[in-house]
């Protein structure tokens, strides 16, 4: 009898554990929390949410997270476009994001994953809202991070794959706040405007001199006047960015309350690839004055 009860308990646990995978069909609406929009593969009767459950998207879909507070593990084929109409959508510990597709986020999100890295090969595109990144593993996969709007707030360091390309593609905002953390990434690409800060911490980008930065683009790098320009590197030499790329970067000085002081500087790279304030070029008039003074002294 004891063996029979034990076997029954094991069977029930197995059924409960397996009733966790759902395939999106979108047959009723675009709302995640509508049960009929999902096809359970193992006897589930609700919609996928939180750790221990998996949502599978076999093709591109645009969904609203209304009624959902915590994402499950997600497997994406195509493009998954998630709009968060209110609140903050959590991506909790014990979940992963993988597949051959890509993810678009519109609204406030918080990633606090750990245990296994996200491996989504198509990358993540933040279109609006604030995405907070913490956790204990790789959150932003090697597929790429595009900032088309909103703010990516780094609450922990080393949460981005070392080969992940950072793409700025915002007509207005589109900022990454490093939060004083250390990070290593791939190259930087400008398709439109972008911004980041240079506070405490060390940020290493790969040599981006061979990456095309589109015409009319710009990158704003903010730093505190009291602390000086932080440590941001492009490669490991002064050739990590071209002169044309450096001309698109504006170094913006901020006060301790993070208000813009109105002081802006040109950017350069030192011999280690570190971003520095470039020396102001001498004007033609100063050169002429200097030359005349030299002639007078020689006479």
C-alpha positions in Angstrom: 0.0 0.0 0.0 2.9 2.4 0.9 4.4 1.7 -2.5 1.1 2.3 -4.3 0.6 5.7 -2.6 4.2 6.7 -3.3 3.8 5.8 -7.0 0.5 7.8 -7.1 2.2 10.9 -5.6 5.1 10.6 -8.1 2.6 10.3 -11.0 0.6 13.4 -9.8 3.8 15.4 -9.4 4.9 14.4 -12.9 1.6 15.5 -14.4 1.7 18.8 -12.5 5.2 19.5 -13.5 4.6 18.6 -17.2 1.4 20.7 -17.5 3.4 23.8 -18.2 4.0 24.3 -21.9 1.7 26.3 -24.1 1.8 27.3 -27.7 0.4 30.7 -28.8 -2.4 30.5 -31.3 -3.9 34.0 -30.9 -7.3 32.8 -32.0 -9.3 35.2 -29.9 -7.2 38.4 -29.4 -3.7 39.7 -28.8 -4.0 39.5 -25.0 -1.6 37.1 -23.3 -3.9 36.3 -20.3 -6.8 35.1 -22.5 -6.7 31.3 -22.0 -8.2 30.5 -25.5 -5.2 32.2 -27.1 -3.0 29.3 -25.9 -2.9 25.6 -26.9 -1.6 23.5 -24.0 0.7 20.6 -24.9 0.4 18.7 -21.7 -3.0 19.2 -20.1 -2.7 22.8 -18.9 -5.9 24.8 -18.4 -4.7 28.4 -18.0 -2.1 30.6 -19.7 1.7 30.5 -19.1 3.2 32.8 -16.5 6.1 32.7 -14.1 8.8 30.2 -13.5 8.1 26.6 -14.3 6.0 27.4 -17.3 7.0 27.8 -21.0 5.4 29.9 -23.8 6.2 28.9 -27.3 5.7 31.2 -30.3 6.1 29.3 -33.6 5.8 32.5 -35.7 5.8 36.3 -35.3 3.2 37.7 -32.9 2.3 41.1 -31.4 0.8 40.6 -27.9 -0.4 42.7 -24.9 0.8 41.6 -21.5 -2.5 42.8 -19.9 -3.3 40.4 -17.0 0.3 39.1 -16.9 2.7 40.1 -14.1 5.5 37.6 -14.6 6.8 36.1 -17.8 7.4 32.4 -18.1 10.3 30.9 -20.1 9.8 31.9 -23.7 10.9 30.2 -26.9 10.5 32.5 -30.0 10.5 31.9 -33.7 10.0 35.1 -35.7 9.4 38.4 -33.9 7.7 38.6 -30.5 6.4 42.1 -30.0 5.2 42.6 -26.4 3.4 45.8 -25.2 3.1 46.3 -21.5 0.1 48.7 -21.1 0.6 49.3 -17.3 2.8 48.4 -14.4 6.2 46.5 -14.7 6.4 43.1 -16.4 8.8 40.9 -14.5 11.1 38.3 -16.0 11.8 36.3 -12.8 14.5 33.9 -11.7 14.1 30.4 -13.1 13.0 31.5 -16.5 14.9 31.9 -19.8 14.4 33.5 -23.3 15.6 31.5 -26.2 14.9 30.5 -29.8 15.9 31.7 -33.2 13.7 34.8 -33.2 13.8 38.3 -31.6 12.0 40.2 -28.9 10.6 43.7 -29.0 9.6 45.4 -25.7 7.2 48.3 -25.3 6.8 49.4 -21.7 8.4 48.8 -18.3 10.1 45.5 -17.7 12.4 44.1 -15.0 14.8 41.1 -15.7 15.9 39.3 -12.6 16.9 35.9 -14.1 19.5 33.5 -13.0 20.5 29.8 -13.3 20.8 29.7 -17.1 21.6 32.4 -19.7 19.2 33.8 -22.3 20.2 32.6 -25.7 17.7 34.3 -28.1 19.7 34.6 -31.3 17.8 37.5 -32.8 18.4 39.9 -30.0 16.3 42.3 -28.0 14.9 45.7 -29.1 13.7 48.2 -26.4 11.2 50.5 -28.1 9.8 52.4 -25.0 9.7 52.3 -21.2 12.4 51.3 -18.8 14.0 47.9 -18.7 15.9 47.1 -15.5 18.6 44.4 -15.7 19.8 42.5 -12.7 19.9 38.7 -11.9 22.7 36.2 -11.9 23.3 35.3 -15.5 23.5 36.6 -19.1 20.3 38.6 -19.6 21.0 40.3 -22.9 22.1 37.6 -25.4 24.7 37.7 -28.1 22.0 38.3 -30.7 22.2 42.1 -30.1 20.7 44.9 -28.0 18.9 47.7 -29.9 17.8 50.8 -28.1 15.0 52.4 -30.2 13.6 54.3 -27.3 13.3 54.2 -23.5 16.1 53.4 -21.0 18.1 50.3 -20.3 19.0 50.5 -16.6 21.8 48.2 -15.5 21.4 47.2 -11.9 24.1 44.5 -12.1 27.3 44.1 -14.1 28.3 41.4 -16.6 24.8 40.7 -17.6 25.3 41.3 -21.4 27.0 38.8 -23.7 30.5 39.8 -24.4 29.9 39.7 -28.2 26.5 41.5 -28.1 26.4 44.5 -30.5 24.9 47.7 -29.1 22.7 49.4 -31.6 21.3 52.9 -31.1 18.2 53.6 -33.3 16.2 56.2 -31.5 14.8 59.4 -33.0 14.7 61.0 -29.5 15.7 59.1 -26.4 17.2 55.6 -26.3 19.7 55.5 -23.4 21.7 52.9 -21.5 22.5 53.7 -17.9 25.4 51.6 -16.7 24.7 52.3 -13.1 28.4 52.3 -12.1 28.7 48.6 -13.2 31.3 46.9 -15.3 30.4 45.5 -18.7 32.0 44.0 -21.8 30.2 44.1 -25.2 30.8 43.8 -28.9 30.8 46.7 -31.3 28.6 49.9 -31.2 26.5 50.9 -34.2 24.6 54.1 -34.7 21.5 54.0 -36.9 20.0 57.1 -35.3 20.5 58.9 -32.0 21.6 57.4 -28.7 22.9 58.2 -25.2 24.8 56.6 -22.4 26.6 57.7 -19.2 30.2 57.3 -18.1 30.1 57.1 -14.3 31.9 54.6 -12.1 32.7 51.2 -13.5 34.5 50.1 -16.7 32.7 49.6 -20.0 34.6 47.8 -22.8 33.3 47.8 -26.3 35.0 46.0 -29.2 36.9 48.0 -31.8 34.0 49.6 -33.8 36.1 51.4 -36.4 34.8 49.1 -39.2 31.2 49.5 -38.3 29.2 52.0 -40.4 27.6 54.8 -38.4 24.8 56.3 -40.5 24.8 59.9 -41.7 23.0 62.4 -39.4 23.5 60.2 -36.3 24.8 61.2 -32.9 25.8 59.7 -29.5 25.6 61.6 -26.3 27.9 60.5 -23.4 27.0 62.0 -20.0 29.4 62.3 -17.1 29.6 64.0 -13.7 31.8 67.1 -13.5 32.8 66.2 -10.0 34.0 62.7 -11.0 35.3 63.3 -14.5 34.8 61.2 -17.5 34.5 57.5 -16.6 36.2 54.5 -18.2 34.6 53.6 -21.6 36.8 51.8 -24.0 36.5 51.1 -27.7 39.0 48.4 -28.5 42.5 48.7 -27.1 44.1 51.4 -29.2 43.4 54.9 -30.5 42.1 53.4 -33.6 39.0 51.9 -31.9 36.9 54.5 -33.6 37.5 56.6 -36.7 37.7 60.4 -36.7 34.3 60.5 -38.4 32.8 58.4 -35.6 34.4 60.5 -32.9 32.9 63.6 -34.5 29.4 62.2 -33.8 30.0 61.8 -30.1 29.2 64.7 -27.7 30.6 64.6 -24.1 28.0 66.3 -21.9 29.0 67.5 -18.4 26.4 67.0 -15.6 26.3 68.3 -12.0 25.9 66.1 -9.0 22.1 66.3 -9.2 22.5 65.1 -12.8 21.4 68.3 -14.3 23.0 69.4 -17.6 25.6 72.1 -17.0 25.6 73.2 -20.6 29.3 72.3 -21.0 29.9 70.0 -24.0 33.2 68.7 -25.3 34.6 66.8 -28.3 35.6 63.2 -27.9 38.8 61.4 -28.5 40.5 58.0 -27.7 43.8 57.7 -26.0 46.4 55.0 -26.9 44.5 52.4 -24.8 41.2 53.0 -26.5 39.7 54.9 -23.6 37.2 57.7 -24.4 38.7 61.1 -23.4 37.9 64.7 -23.8 39.7 65.8 -26.9 41.9 68.9 -26.7 40.3 71.9 -28.4 41.8 72.5 -31.8 43.8 75.8 -32.2 42.0 78.3 -34.5 43.6 79.8 -37.5 43.6 83.2 -35.8 45.5 81.9 -32.8 48.0 80.3 -35.1 48.5 83.5 -36.9 48.8 85.5 -33.7 51.4 82.9 -32.5 53.3 83.2 -35.7 53.4 87.0 -35.6 54.5 86.9 -32.0 57.3 84.5 -32.9 58.5 86.8 -35.7 58.5 89.8 -33.3 60.5 87.8 -30.8 63.0 86.7 -33.4 63.5 90.3 -34.5 
